[in-house]
């Protein structure tokens, strides 16, 4: 059996609600002159009860919709939705054609309606309130921004002043205008104004000079300006974007994606260095900017030659919730320096756990937190933004593993005392057994051969330094070298054999303890194990 459509049910219920009271009143009056008035009036009372039941069902549907509950598709739902949609129109007509009601004579039903209307306004502003909270949180996460200061500055904005400056600029592509008086009339609309960038070039108590530029114009800048001066002074007067480019690739990409009515592209070059047809589509500078080295701290350094890996000399502290993954991602990118790494490899090889690849959202969160912690230098952020092909690349980040391998290469190419000092410097980088406390992650360090290479170079460095030390008579340095090598390769048979072959220290003499304690210890003051075994064998024979 096919069900009746919901709008048809709603229309039928509306007719039922309107016709039933009319029939009830008519039959009640007719019953007095009929042969059976009691029966007719009982039927009328039953109809009245049915009409009251209809009102009750309609009230329940209205309350459910107001509360945000899902009501099954019925005629009552359609009728209740229609009434809620008509209430604002009825209220608007009442305010236009009726005098304002007396506040002292407000009925309970009117108060309820005002309360419900206020609740609806509050609910409609809820998304905006949450959006404002998110914006406030993002501002507070920036250590260089004060949210209260930003809000106070935004309150000082006056669109009339911006429109007045645009009206003074006229149709020129670039130039300098002088503002002496307050605007007396509203200038052109900011939405319809051509893209314009400007900065205050000079100011006195009675006037201000403003330099401006538009597409195809040349912005006059003072001598000695750097990019930091330009970014802190220049502002877009139009209702749109201001894009600053420094390379030809960025310029072409910005021109291909920009909107000529809402975006102004400013290229950090003089017009003679750009093709004339391209220079007509963007703004340029009157003189080149000075290249200034930003004051940055020491480069971040990843430490893996210890039990717990870490990143030192970071610009901002590591996020505690993403610390392990940030360190692992930084280690991987550092050991693959100069090699763009795909996001899929990072998710499946570096950030995966228990055989499950990390999600793209996790990768984005880790990369964003790591980019902030590593900071930036004169080349930009040390962790580059992900490319269109999903590639990740870093620069300016070092690691103790890289330093160790570089020192080993230098030691292989040197001789004598230089080789001994270089090997000692390399083994001093080993603080403890590498990654011994990393219970999760770093499987790639073994799978890609980094652990094998580290063990091989560590074994060679320990044996070479031990041999050089024994030749010079420094037994303690030889012992230390073998112990450092065992930290890198604990299961090396060659290192274990070399450790047992190092001479033991001679016992101090009983009658001269003070003299022997202050003497330098060398190979001459030791008993060779091989000689002791040979003497014992001869005595047995």
Secondary structure, DSSP 8 states (H G I E B T S, - for coil): -----HHHHHHHHHHHHHHHHHHHHHHHHHGGGSS-HHHHHHHHHHHHHHHHHHHHHHHHHHHHHHTT----S-HHHHHHHHHHHHHHHHHHHHHHHS----GGG--HHHHHHHHHHHHHHHHHHHHHHHHHHHHHHHHHT-TT--HHHHHHHHHT--HHHHHHHHHHHTT-SEEEEEE-S--SS--S-TTTS---EEEEEEE-SS-EEEEEE-TT-EE---TT-BHHHHHHH-EE-SSSEEEEE-SHHHHHHHHHH--TTTEEEEEEEEGGGS-HHHHTTSEEESS--B----------EEE-SSSS-EEES-SS---GGGHHHHHHHHHHHHHTTTS-EEHHHIIIIIS-BTTB---HHHHHHHHHHHHHHH-EETTEESB----TT-EE-B-S-EEHHHHHHHHHHHHHT--HHHHHHHHHHHHTT--SSTTTT--SS-HHHHHTTHHHHHHHHHHHHHHHHHHHHHHHT-HHHHHHHHHHHHHH-TT-HHHHHHHHHS-EE----SS-HHHHHTS---GGGEE-HHHHHHHHHHHH-
